[in-house]
Amino acid sequence: MGILDAIQGTKLDLDTNIYIYNLEGYPAFFQDLTQLFQSIDQGNLSVVNSKLSLTEVLVKPFQNQDLAQQITYKQLISN
């Protein structure tokens, strides 16, 4: 069973760890997250997040003063 088979409905609230695993390439979930984000990009699923998600993912990039990663997370979550 793939991740898309487990999803019910078309609107998702993704937890912060989903963004982190996707952007940092966590191997155990690579295939599932690729399918998930492709489905989102194709418009089959929509994502709703709060500003809290953005705040949570930015902690480490701010600590590391990693401007590129800050921008990447902001773009991913804002779009």
N, C-alpha and C positions, 0 to 999 in steps of 0.2 A: 504494500500500500504506500503510495507516494503522498507527499504533503498536500498536493492539490485534492486528492481523494478525501482527505480528512477535514477539509475546510467546508463549512456549511454556510451558505450565503455568499454575498459578493463584497461585503464591507468588512474590513479588518482593522483591528487596533493592534499594531505590532509592538511587542515589548522591546525595550532597549537592546537586549542581548541579540535579537534577530539582526538589527542593524550592525552591531559590532561583529558578530560572526560572519556576516556577509562581506563587510568591507575589509576585514582582516583575514578572510579566507580560511575560516575554521574547517579543516578537512572533513570531519565527520558529518557535516551538514551541507557540504558544497553543492551536491546534486540537488537536494531538496530546495535550498535557498536560490539556486539558479532558476529552477522551475517557478518558484514563487515570484521572484522579481521579474521574470519574463512575463508571467501572467499579469502582473501589475502594469508593466510597461505596455502591454498589448491592450490594456483597458478592460480586461476580464474581471479584475478585482480592483477595488479602491481601498485606500488606507486612510484612516483618521488617526491623528496623533495630537497629543497636547504639547505645550511648550516644555513640559516636564521631560518628555522623551529627549528633546534636543539638549536640554540642560544636562541630563544624565550622560549622554554620549560624549559631551564636550569636556567632561572632567579630565580625562587622561590627555587628550590633545592639548588642553590648556596647561596642564602640569608639565608636559614635555615641550611646551612652546612650539608645537607642530602646526604652523599656520595652514599648510596644505591639507592636513587631515581635518582641521577645523572647518575649512571651506567645503571639503568633500561631504562631511556629515551634515553641514547646514544645507547644502544643495539637495542631498538625498532626502532628508526629512521634510524640508520645506516644499519640495515638489511632490 
